[in-house]
Amino acid sequence: MSKPKKPWPTKDAMTQIYDLHLWGGNDHDFYSGEGSHDPEIINPYIEVVTHFFKSFSKPITVCDLGCGDFNIGKHFYKHTKNYIAIDIVEPLITRNQVKFQAENLTFNCLDITKDELPKADCIVLRQVLQHLSNTEIERIVKKLKHYKYILLTEHIPKGDFTANIDIISGQGNRTKKQSGVDILKSPFGLNITSKTILNSHVLKNNKGQIVTTLFKI
């Protein structure tokens, strides 16, 4: 008799977030939160990332880890050689495959902490790590060394904070603990050749800031 499969807690948590609209957007089938829809947040981000993709004489291949409802990724794929969009929520990926179609655009349902990631020049990780435990982030960071560029966006406290306080994976992040993810610090310690902050948006009501950083490996 075969053993029952172990639960997939992060997948279950993320699926529940979309099913119950815990990030808002009750009038949407899937909604990745205000951080993916508020024009004040996303328009400057889209501008700087588009500029980065267009800066290459030959378009690069991009792998978007945690593409969500693709309200942001839909602006980028036309500026790339290939755009591979990944999320852990299977119904979300199925919906994206129907809604967004192009020859250079692919959607895959993967657990980025466990599954092998596609080959690419650049990784996009936008407000994904902030929802994951340190154990899961460590598994992802170990894979990032195989890419040339990482575009990382994180919701972090404004001013000084203690990096990488552990949490349980799910809807929230570390800001309530006056913490945020820093992949250069312990326990992650990613080795890079350069770091450039591309965009920073201070949120209202002292809720921290959303910072996008370009790392070159």
Buried (B, 14 or more C-beta within 10 A) or exposed (E): EEEEEEEEEBBBBBBEBBEEBBBEBEEBEBBBBBBBBEEEBBEBBBEBBBEBBEEBEEBBBBBBBBBBBBBBBBBBBEBBBBBBBBBBBEBBBEBBBEEBEEEBBBBBBBBBBEEEBBEBBBBBBBBBBBBBBBEBBBBBBEBBEEBEBBBBBBBBBBEEBEBBBEBEBBEEBBBEBBBBBBBBEEEBEBEBEEEEEBBBBEBEEEEBBBBBBBBEB
